[in-house]
């Protein structure tokens, strides 16, 4: 008589679980690679974002300190922030444009002051003080404005 072969049910179960186990491990590896690449991208963008943040901070500080626009500082600011529309949303791009407009307005006040009548000096001083006050507020809010992107 023939004796039956011993049952190897546990081997069959392991063979059946092997494919799903490999799939789960592969999915885990793919997720970890995606996460690593996402963090690397965030790190790479940080350097670019921080460069624009720092250029903006220096520009505002110079405007407040000098009371006007230095052409070299203006060119450095425009050069440093030239790619902002590709890195930031519309909010930051509009903010940078408004900041540049304030700087130009402040410079125009300084130019007008040299060639104005004595009765216009009070009006120009009020405008200058208002612009400087806005710039000081911009400097105080700068970190909060850029924080989302850092």
ABEGO torsion letter per residue (X at the ends): XBBBBBBBAAAAAAAAAAAAAAAAAAAAAAAAAAAAAAAAAAAAAAAAAAAAAAAAAAAAAAAAAAGBBBAAAAAAAAAAAAAAAAABBAAAAAAAAAAAAAAAAAAAAAAAAAABBAAAAAAAAAAAAAAAAAAAAAAAAAAAAAAAAX
